[in-house]
Amino acid sequence: MVYRTRGTCASKIDLNIDADHTIRSVLFTGGCNGNLQGISKLVVGRKAEEVIDALEGTRCGFKNTSCPDQLAHALRAAIAEA
């Protein structure tokens, strides 16, 4: 699935999750490359619900969102599509 982010430097997130909601891949476009590669490596193999619980609500500076928060939104959307 491709998720278009809102309010972050990253413009989109490409992700794959299994039917059991295990995250198989995450790729951010834009944003802080090293940090987002690190986040992607940390979440692959985990359940989407676990990652949502950990990352949802994370803020970047004075923004109401962040790339990790947007990943949580993307995972919710992917689960809803399944």
Buried (B, 14 or more C-beta within 10 A) or exposed (E): EEBEBEEBBBEBBEBEBEEEBBBEEBEBEBBBEEEBBEBBEEBBEEBBEBBBEBBBEBEBEEEEBBBBBBBBBBBBBBEEEE
